[in-house]
Amino acid sequence: MANKKEPKKPSELIQIIDGYAFDYDNMNYTLYEVGQREAVIQRTRIKTGEVKEYADPIGFYSDIKGLCNACLNAATKKAAKQANVKTLGDFIMIMEQIKNEIVSAVQNTSI
């Protein structure tokens, strides 16, 4: 029987912006949505009342540019849905704000 890989913990990942982080190996970069949510018993789907951290994988990318673009797309869609955006202008405004957050995070990193 193959060993099941344990899910990543948010503290083990590299944060990009609030709610998104990544990890890497010798083959690719993995983008995760991170945060907290109420724990659920898997078999019964009953909520336990305990709040736990989570890291849900979004996708795998061969380069950092693809990872950042995927982060921008995922974060924009989530923010637009939460804000109940109804116009293209509002959607683009949210996208620009998130893009600026990502660019700021990259610029604040010393290389």
C-alpha positions in Angstrom: 0.0 0.0 0.0 1.4 3.4 -1.0 2.0 6.0 1.7 -0.5 8.8 1.6 1.2 12.2 1.5 0.2 14.5 4.3 -1.5 17.8 3.3 0.7 20.9 3.6 0.3 23.2 6.5 0.1 27.0 5.9 3.2 27.5 8.1 5.2 25.3 5.8 4.5 27.5 2.7 5.8 30.7 1.3 3.2 33.5 1.5 2.5 35.5 -1.7 -0.4 37.7 -0.6 -3.1 37.3 2.1 -4.9 34.0 1.4 -2.3 32.6 -1.1 1.0 30.8 -0.7 3.2 28.5 -2.6 5.7 25.6 -2.3 8.2 24.2 -4.8 10.1 21.1 -5.7 12.6 20.2 -8.4 9.8 20.0 -11.0 7.3 22.8 -10.3 5.7 25.4 -8.1 2.4 24.6 -6.3 -0.1 27.4 -5.6 -2.3 27.1 -2.5 -5.3 28.9 -1.1 -4.6 29.2 2.7 -6.7 30.3 5.6 -8.9 29.1 8.4 -12.2 27.2 8.4 -14.3 25.1 10.6 -13.2 21.5 10.8 -15.5 18.8 9.3 -15.7 15.0 10.0 -14.9 13.6 6.6 -17.2 10.6 6.7 -20.3 12.4 8.0 -19.6 15.9 6.8 -20.6 17.2 10.3 -18.8 20.4 11.4 -16.9 19.9 14.7 -16.9 23.5 15.8 -13.1 23.6 15.8 -11.4 26.1 13.6 -8.3 24.8 11.7 -5.8 26.2 9.3 -6.0 24.9 5.7 -3.9 24.9 2.6 -5.8 23.8 -0.5 -3.8 23.3 -3.7 -4.9 25.4 -6.7 -2.5 24.3 -9.4 1.0 23.4 -10.5 3.2 25.8 -12.5 6.6 25.4 -14.3 7.7 29.0 -13.6 7.2 31.8 -11.1 5.5 34.0 -13.7 2.8 31.4 -14.2 2.4 31.0 -10.5 1.9 34.8 -10.0 -0.6 35.0 -12.9 -2.6 32.1 -11.4 -2.5 33.8 -8.0 -3.8 37.0 -9.6 -6.6 35.2 -11.4 -7.7 33.2 -8.3 -7.5 36.1 -5.9 -9.4 38.4 -8.3 -12.2 35.9 -8.9 -12.6 35.3 -5.1 -12.6 39.0 -4.3 -15.0 39.9 -7.1 -17.4 37.2 -6.0 -17.2 38.4 -2.4 -17.9 42.0 -3.5 -20.7 40.9 -5.8 -19.1 42.7 -8.8 -21.5 43.4 -11.6 -19.4 45.6 -14.0 -16.2 45.0 -16.0 -14.7 48.3 -14.6 -15.2 47.1 -11.0 -13.7 43.7 -11.8 -10.6 45.3 -13.4 -10.3 47.7 -10.5 -10.1 44.7 -8.1 -7.7 43.0 -10.4 -5.4 46.0 -10.4 -5.4 46.2 -6.6 -4.4 42.6 -6.3 -1.8 42.9 -9.0 -0.3 45.8 -7.0 -0.2 43.6 -3.9 1.6 40.8 -5.7 4.1 43.3 -7.3 4.7 44.9 -3.9 5.4 41.4 -2.4 7.9 40.6 -5.1 9.6 44.1 -4.8 9.9 43.7 -1.1 11.9 40.5 -1.5 15.7 40.9 -1.6 17.3 38.9 -4.4 
